[in-house]
Amino acid sequence: MDQSKIININAVEVIRILWADRRKVCIYSFVAGVIGVILAFGTPKIYRSTVILAPEESGGGFSGSISSLASMVGMNMKIGQTGDALYPEIYPDLMGSTNFIVGLFPIKVRTDKTGEEYAYWDYIQNHQRTALHEYPFVWMAWLKEKLSSDEEGTGAGHKTDPFRLTKKEFGVMKAIGSKIKCMVDKKTNVITITVEDQDPLIAATVADSVQMHLQRSITEYRTKKARVDLDYMEKLFEEAQRQYSIARKEYASFIDANQDLILQQYRQKADELENELQLKFTIYQQVVEQMQLAKAKVQERTPAFTIVQSASVPIKHSSRPKIVTLIIWMILGFMIRVAMLAWKNREQIVRI
């Protein structure tokens, strides 16, 4: 019968080895700490701006109450809602889509320190500080770009096509997407939008722009059908108004030209024109009513958002404190030296 092997670690021997090698242990920790400090000072500070929104609920009455109770226990019941394809749970996917992020490219941003203004895509592509540990990857990308024969335009005259992005545009899109986060509380449907950037003013500006862009996208989607109906009713209104104006002018002209005649055929013609004028007026009146209803429908379908917390310029950065980075790297250096000593003296430390 095989018995499992028990591994015993001689703690006294471990302490003895560490004490004997204490000088190198301290050197490893010190060198790792210096590397950590260099990386900490070589990493740009990151500022975070947050916007919190509360969208209106589309459910109402008894069914809306059931949905609210279900959400309190973590269930997702879309009872009595209008069947919209856009609901709060998929807002993060919407904000991560290519069309949404490309729509942020032309936003004008201004730096907090220098006050210089750029288009957002230009700022992301050309005016971001590079962290020290990212330089090898930047150099590799630069070398690859130089060796590539493809010419990609992203200048002022270039129009971004979301259907077919260039490599540079795709890189900018990924960079912007990594800076924007959207979280939705499934119980309350409260939307939290967070934007990170190296500049506090730009972080707040982009957070505010993302909020408005999201509201505009949702509004355009939910009012699309109503706006199409309104456009159609406006065309009918213009045609009905034109027909009514023509009928009114014909009737007035005929009456003015034949007001002294008493022949039956003229009276009959006048009655026909008057009936036609009344018909055109009735159609015109009905179209006006329908157009007003269509306008009210657009207003009804326009969603409302309560801004719980608006964007504001952050005062303090959200990066990791440099002292924490120093401690982490010193511990890492200590662990590396301990691992080396453990492997070197494994026969003395471990007993089976």
Helices and strands as residue ranges (DSSP letters): E 8-9, H 11-20, H 22-41, E 47-55, H 61-72, G 88-90, H 91-95, H 98-102, E 108-110, E 117-119, H 120-126, G 132-134, H 135-147, H 167-179, E 180-184, E 191-197, H 200-222, H 224-257, H 264-301, E 305-309, H 322-344, H 346-349, E 350-351
